[in-house]
Amino acid sequence: MTAPRARRAAPDHTHPDHVPLLTALSALADPVRLRLVRELAGCADWERTCGSFDVPVGKAALSHHFATLRAAGLVEQRDAGPKRLNRLRRAEFDARFPGLLDLALRDDPQPPA
């Protein structure tokens, strides 16, 4: 008989109203986190699980990236059985930092000269 799984703690969430601008900018500056945010922006709320993202990092690093996004007020997560579902906190983040997320979501591969 296997031992019952330990229940994992619910993630801590920071509301965007409590996020300094530099924290938000730092969260969006990382290419992996920016990719997560961009993919979430194209999905319905609570549609994507953490494991559904194809990113070039391991599980521990992915967990760290999601923790950073939660701390920056960009992502909210909830558990659904063994899976953790995600949503982009677009409305709340836009209210705190108008236009910032729109700039981050733009597909602008070439920086200005």
Secondary structure, 3 states (H helix, E strand, C coil): CCCCCCCCCCCCCCCHHHCCHHHHHHHHHCHHHHHHHHHHHCCCCCCEEHHHCCCCCCHHHHHHHHHHHHHCCCEEEEEECCEEEEEECHHHHHHHCCCHHHHHHCCCCCCCC
